[in-house]
Amino acid sequence: MIEAELKARVHSPEKVMRTLENRATARVEVYQDTYYDRPDRSLDAADQELRVRTVHGTDGMSTLLTFKGAAVDAASGSKPEHETPVDASAAHAILRGLGYVPVIAFEKRCRNYEFEARNRKMLATLVRVPEIDGTFLELETLVDEEDVTDALADVRAVLAELGIGQDDVTRDTYTAAVIAQRGA
């Protein structure tokens, strides 16, 4: 499946949050993300991602292993995504045992809203990363590759309904922003 997703800077987080809360109940979670790569950074060079995410929420804690392939849409950066639940300690040990190295780890504070719009299941996530300025909104839907263009049009339409302009959409990554902040 392809994660047809757009990420945008949010200038009025409270307003967007109120609008989303009219669509769905928020699920408040904290993500602890660790990104891995080969020592030669070949995953990054191929526009691929390998991540272990531990999610802390009101329902407890869970960990997901995620692999994202290269972007299938250059404008949005939408990627194929494969994800499965894992034991956190085992996943980290396995990846290190296979020769992968942790490149960066950081925390994301999220408010997730799952709802249906334009005949699609959508996930909107308001994100704050303590190390970087601003609030972001990720809006995604999972689709087959042949549906990416139409799905992204629907995602853009829902962003507009939430008061997010096209000029606010960004391809900047949290990983790059955290690396830049830590280097500052």
N, C-alpha and C positions, 0 to 999 in steps of 0.2 A: 504494500500500500504506500501511497505517496501522502506525505503530510503537506497539504496545500495550506501554507501559512504566511501571514504577513505580520510584521512586528512594527509598532508605531510608538513614538514618544507621546505621552499623554500630558497635556498642559493643565487639564482640570480633572485630576483623579477622582475627587469626590463626586463630581457630576457624572462621570462615566460609571463609577461604582453604583450610584443610585439608579442609573438607567439599566445596568446589568441586573441589579437586584429585582427589577420589575420583570425580568425574564427568567431568573433562576435563583436558587439559594446558593450562597457562596460556600465553598469548601476551602477553608483557610489551611494552608500547608507551608512548611518550610522544606526546601529541597537542599540537600547537600550533594553537590555534583563534583565528581572527579573525572576529568577527561584524560584518556590514555592515548598514546601514540607509540609507534616504533621508535627506537633510538635515532633513526635517520629522518624522522618526522614525515615519513612517506604517506601516512594517512592524511595529514593536513595538506600535503602537496597534491593529493588526489581529491581534495575537497570532501573527505570522509571524516566521520566522527565516531569515537568509541567512548561511551560514558557509563559510569556507575552512578546511579542517583538513589540516594536514600531519602525517602519522603517521611516527614514527621507531620502527622495530622491528628485530628481529634479521635480518629478511629485507631490510632496506634502508629506503628512504623512499618514501612515496607521498602524493599530495594528492587530496582529495575536495572537490567543490563540493556543498553541501547546501542545499536549500530545504525548510523545514517550514511547512506551512499551519497555520491556526488549529486549536486543540484540538477534537477531536470527542467527548471525554469530559472533563467539567469536573473530576471528582474526581481523575483521574490525570494529566490534561494530555496524554494521548496524541494524537499529531498525524499527519497524512499526511506522508510523507517522500519526497523525491526526491533521489537522490544519484548523482553520476557522477565518475569519475576525471578529473583535469585536471592541466595543468602549473601549478605554484604561481605562478610569476611572471606567466604569461599570465592566470590567473584573477584575481589581484589587479589587474592592469592593466585588464582588461576591466571589472570591477566599478567601479573608479574612473572609467574612461572613460565608463561609463553613468551616472555621477553618484552612485553609492553611496559612502558614507563609512564608514571603519572606526570602529566604536563602542567596541569593546573587544577586546583580545587577551590570552590567558593560556594557561598550560600545565596539562595534566591528565596525571597519571601513572597508567597503567591496567594492570590484569591482566585480560585477557579470557579467558572460558571459554565455548566453544561446546559445547552438548550437547542431547540430546533429552529432553524431559520432558512427560508428559501428551499424547503424540503431537504435540508441537510442537517445532520447532527454536527453541532459546532461546539468548540471549547474556547472560551475566552478566558485569558489569564492576565490579571493585573499583576505586574512584577516590580518588585524593588530589590535591587542588589545593594546591600549596605555599602559596598566599596565604591559605587559609582553614583553620580547624581541623576535624579529623575525617576519617573515612574514610566513603565512601558506597558503596552497591551499587546499580547500575542493572541491572534485569532486564527484558528485552524479547523480544518475538516479533513478526514481521511478519505482518499479517493483512488480510483485506478488511474494509471498514467494518462490514458486518453481523455480523462475528465478534468485534468489540472487547470486548463485555461478557463473553462466554465466555472469551476469551483473557486478559482481566484477572483473571478468577476463577482461571484456571490459574496465572498469574503470582503471584497472592497465595498460592496453595497451595504453590508452589515456594519462595517467600520464607519461609513458615512452616517448611517442611522444612529450610531453612538457618538457622533460629533467629531470623529477623527478624520482630518483632511488627508488627501494624498501626499501633501508636502510633509506630513508627520511620519510617513512610512519610512522605515530605515532597514538597511541590510547589515548595519553594524552588529557585531556579535558581543555578547556579554564577556566571552573569553578574552577577546581583544581589548575590550574596555578595562577589564580587571587587570590584565597584563600591563596595559599602559599606566593605569593608576598605581600599581605596585612599583613600576619602574620610575614613577615621578618622584 
